[in-house]
């Protein structure tokens, strides 16, 4: 049986540390970190994420602001709100919950956010900083994966890492984070030929494809560290990852469960980026 990586516990540890640092920041410099979230439309999953972020802010002692806008909100109106938040001294970080409705250009929205306040780490400035080896705000989900590997003292240097999925929010930033730590990184996607042959090379295998249980046991190298980013709801209502968990347990040395693995780390890293933003902006 592999060691189960407990993302829920690590996320709580990180939040406890952030709560302490927030208290100190308040006491020593009078700064209260502020995070704002903008939600356009009424996508149920987005509503759950936004509620989670608000609760997490309250738990660690941050100021939180929320903007709930109707789905027919114009891009201009949204850009106005972003402009206001860029100038708002109480708010050190903010994000627009994605996806936004189709009539709004996601790129235009992300690029309008002041990179210092882009705590999702999606602005091209922050992406560029990461790719040039001098990261500022890092994308939260891949940063959460790195945090899990570090807290479990899993060696990264020199390891063969394979990522399945090349999205802008998970796969691509994770390439750089693993590379920065001296892993040999391979990225797979829908056009990869003979996926099992590539995944079987992985000493660290990250599944971020959004395809329920697509990584079977025979695609995993013996002793691999298996990180499952996928969150997929089956017709039965059951939540599963991209990895066939029971199968993978026959091979892996470490594995993240779904739920309770990578998922809880994303908000923890968002809080950390916001705390960092508050410490730097108010210097
Ligand atoms: P995405 O759809 O933007 O990207 C998926 C990537 O996987 C693409 O690059 C695609 O080429 C690749 N892919 C898809 N099917 C494949 C296949 N059969 N073989 C090889 N490659 C394949 O998805 P995303 O936004 O990166 O999210 C991926 C998964 O991670 C989803 O299940 C999502 O819900 C989950 N997710 C979880 C968190 C979290 O835990 N906090 C955050 C973000 C995403």
Boltz pocket constraint, residues with backbone or C-beta under 6 A from the ligand:
constraints:
  - pocket:
      binder: B
      contacts: [[A, 141], [A, 164], [A, 165], [A, 166], [A, 167], [A, 168], [A, 169], [A, 170], [A, 171], [A, 188], [A, 189], [A, 190], [A, 191], [A, 192], [A, 195], [A, 207], [A, 208], [A, 209], [A, 210], [A, 211], [A, 214], [A, 229], [A, 230], [A, 231], [A, 232], [A, 262], [A, 263], [A, 264], [A, 266]]
      max_distance: 6.0
